[in-house]
């Protein structure tokens, strides 16, 4: 869990939630996202040589979760 999540729900609740949860069951990439995953997406978009033709797109950085979970898809 992230620091923000832990601060919001409390450390004890975070441990209880995370103890019964396995990333490989929900996230196709089989791990929880890290801050550097978001940072890499931002750096990609900020590098005009890599993203110059991308305009007005919603970039979802979730390890493929929305592809496999219809409840989370929007």
Secondary structure, 3 states (H helix, E strand, C coil): CCHHHHHHHCHHHHHHHHHCCCHHHHCCCCCCCCHHHHHHHHHHHHCHHHHCCCCCCCCCCCCCHHHHCCCCCC
